[in-house]
Amino acid sequence: MDRDWKPVSLPGLIAWMIFYCAFLVYAATNQTGFLFIDNVNLVVHEGGHLLFGWFGYSIGIWGGTLLQWLVPLLLAAFFFVQRETAGFTFCTFFFFENWLYTAGYMADARTMILPLVTVGDAEYTIHDWNFIFSQIGLLSHDTTIATAVRLLGWLGMTAAAGSLAYRYAQKPHPVAAGSILSNSRFLKK
C-alpha cells in the first residue's frame, strides 16, 4: 500500500472524463430505467442466484444483488491493490452504477410491474425485492429506500469520476519538476 498510484496522462484523463460525463448524461436522460450496461448487470445478477442458492433459499434470493455488487467491488479492490488509477476508478464507477439498477428493482417491490427474468422454472419466478423487503418488514418503504439507494449511486459515480480528476491534479507534472524552485542550485542554504 506504500506504492504510488499509477499516473493517468492528460489525454487519458480527458478521454476518461468525456466517457464518464457522457455516461452520466446518458443515465440521467434515459427514460426506460434500464441502461445498456444493465444487460451485463442482469447476467451477473442471475448468476448470483445460482451461486448463492447453494447456501439456502433466502440467501439465493439475496445472491442476485450480492454478486451484482460484489463483482465490480472485488475488481475495484484488485485495482486498488495494484494502484491502477484508471481501473480502480472504472470499477468503482460501475459499482455505484449498479445501485441505480438495484434501486429500480427495489422501487418495483410493491407494484411488481417490471418483467422478471429467471434462470430456473418460470412458474416459480419471484420478485427479489418484494421477497427481501417482505422478509425484513420494509415492503411499505420500498420507494423511499430505492430513492436513497439511487441517490447514493449517483453520488458514488460522480465521486468516482471526480476522484480521477483529483488524483491527476495531485501528481507532479513535468513542468513543475523542471521549475526553478526544484532546481538544487537555487535551494542552497
C-alpha positions, -999 to 999 in steps of 0.1 A, spaced: 0 0 0 30 23 2 33 24 -36 22 54 -55 -9 52 -78 0 48 -114 -5 81 -132 -30 89 -159 -18 110 -187 -36 142 -196 -50 127 -229 -61 97 -208 -78 119 -182 -96 139 -209 -108 107 -226 -120 91 -193 -137 123 -182 -155 126 -216 -166 89 -211 -179 94 -176 -196 127 -184 -213 111 -214 -224 81 -194 -238 103 -166 -258 124 -192 -270 91 -208 -281 77 -175 -298 110 -164 -317 113 -197 -326 76 -200 -364 72 -198 -366 34 -195 -347 30 -163 -326 2 -180 -292 13 -193 -272 -7 -218 -248 -18 -191 -277 -33 -172 -277 -62 -197 -244 -72 -181 -256 -65 -146 -287 -87 -153 -265 -117 -163 -243 -113 -132 -274 -108 -110 -290 -140 -123 -257 -158 -118 -257 -147 -82 -290 -165 -76 -274 -197 -89 -242 -193 -69 -256 -182 -36 -286 -206 -40 -263 -234 -28 -264 -218 6 -301 -217 10 -333 -203 -5 -332 -168 12 -295 -162 5 -301 -174 -30 -327 -146 -35 -303 -120 -19 -275 -135 -40 -285 -118 -72 -279 -83 -58 -249 -95 -38 -230 -109 -68 -241 -79 -89 -224 -56 -63 -195 -79 -55 -181 -83 -90 -173 -46 -96 -164 -41 -59 -139 -70 -60 -125 -58 -93 -121 -23 -77 -103 -39 -48 -79 -57 -72 -71 -24 -90 -68 -7 -56 -41 -31 -45 -24 -28 -79 -26 10 -76 -41 12 -111 -59 46 -111 -80 42 -143 -91 6 -135 -100 14 -99 -120 44 -110 -138 25 -137 -148 -4 -114 -158 19 -86 -179 40 -110 -197 8 -122 -201 -5 -87 -222 26 -80 -240 24 -114 -253 -10 -102 -270 9 -74 -292 26 -100 -302 -7 -114 -309 -21 -80 -329 10 -70 -352 5 -100 -358 -31 -89 -364 -20 -53 -389 6 -62 -409 -20 -80 -412 -43 -50 -449 -35 -42 -462 -29 -77 -442 -57 -93 -447 -45 -129 -412 -50 -142 -408 -81 -164 -388 -107 -144 -360 -129 -157 -351 -162 -143 -326 -190 -149 -350 -215 -134 -386 -226 -139 -406 -195 -150 -436 -208 -130 -416 -202 -98 -403 -167 -106 -404 -144 -76 -396 -107 -73 -364 -105 -53 -371 -72 -36 -407 -80 -28 -394 -111 -11 -365 -93 7 -385 -63 18 -413 -85 30 -389 -107 48 -374 -78 68 -406 -59 72 -398 -29 49 -421 -35 19 -441 -4 26 -408 16 24 -396 3 -10 -397 35 -29 -381 55 0 -352 30 2 -349 29 -36 -346 67 -37 -318 67 -11 -300 39 -30 -304 57 -63 -290 89 -47 -261 71 -33 -255 55 -67 -254 90 -83 -231 104 -56 -208 74 -59 -205 76 -97 -199 113 -95 -173 109 -67 -155 81 -86 -152 103 -118 -142 133 -97 -115 113 -79 -98 106 -112 -95 143 -119 -84 150 -83 -58 123 -84 -45 137 -117 -43 172 -102 -23 159 -72 5 143 -92 37 162 -101 38 174 -136 69 176 -158 67 214 -158 67 216 -120 96 191 -118 118 212 -140 109 246 -124 134 269 -108 122 260 -73 131 223 -78 165 230 -92 190 223 -65 213 253 -75 186 276 -61 180 257 -29 214 263 -13 215 271 23 
